[in-house]
Structure formats: structure tokens, C-alpha cells
Amino acid sequence: MVAEQRKGRSRGGIRERDGVFQVRVYVGTDPVTGQRVDLTGTAATRNEAENLLTKFLAEKDARRAARSKVNFGDAADRWLAQLDVEVKTAHEYAGYVRRTLRPAFGTVPLSRLDAHAIESLYAQLRHRRRRGAAGRC
């Protein structure tokens, strides 16, 4: 694999295999599973492969590339299981996850959970709270 170099370290690479250019950039370790995470892709020409490599490196540098294949629900379960808090606090957190977060994000992969999705949930919760308060008057 031909690797792009920066300060002596390999930042990614391109290799030709069966007439197709394969691009791979190591971006770190999945924070949930502990497994290696790479951005990979293919291109028909060397020029396209170099452009893809540049895109992957920029994504890595922007720290948007740490991806997990785990969905939010599974990650929340693991988080709740390892909490080191009082029993009452853990029970309250589990309730928030069960009632609010899991219905909204349960099957969403962590890699797709972004600020827009979270802001959308906040907006829905604010809307429901206002409707509920208006109904009680």
C-alpha cells in the first residue's frame, strides 16, 4: 500500500488491486467496542483515489471520523451497566433513557447521531412541554 507520509507516520494509503484503487485511512479505535476503525473506499482511477484519500484525511483531522457500528440503545445499556452512582440516581438515568432517549435514538448508529438529531429531540420536548402546560391552564 502506498502511504501518505506526515512526520514519518503513515496517515493512510492507496493500493491498486485488480484494476481498482483501494483507499484506507486508520482513524482510531471504536470507543465502545475497542476495535480498529478505518475509513475505506474504492476508486476507478489513481486521481480519484488520491481525492478520496484527501477527503478521508480531512475527515480524520476534523475528528468526525471516529465511528462506531454500535447503535445508541446498545451504547446506553453499556453505559448504564457501568455507572458508578447511587442506586436512586442510576434508576433515574435509566428512566430518562427508557422514556425519552431510547424511543428517539434507540436504533440509530452512534456514527449517525449528530447535533442536528439532538437539537430536533430538544425541539420536540420543548413543544410537548408547552402543549402540556397550555392544556393545564
C-alpha positions, 0 to 999 in steps of 0.5 A: 500500500502506498502511504501518505507520509506526515512526520514519518507516520503513515496517515493512510494509503492507496493500493491498486488491486485488480484494476481498482484503487483501494483507499484506507485511512486508520482513524482510531479505535471504536470507543465502545467496542475497542476495535480498529476503525478505518475509513475505506473506499474504492476508486476507478482511477489513481486521481480519484483515489488520491481525492478520496484519500484527501477527503478521508484525511480531512475527515480524520483531522476534523475528528468526525471520523471516529465511528462506531457500528454500535447503535445508541440503545446498545451504547446506553445499556453499556453505559448504564451497566457501568455507572458508578452512582447511587442506586436512586440516581442510576434508576433515574438515568435509566428512566430518562433513557427508557422514556425519552432517549431510547424511543428517539435514538434507540436504533440509530448508529452512534456514527449517525447521531449528530447535533442536528438529531439532538437539537430536533429531540430538544425541539420536540420536548420543548413543544410537548412541554408547552402543549402540556402546560397550555392544556393545564391552564 
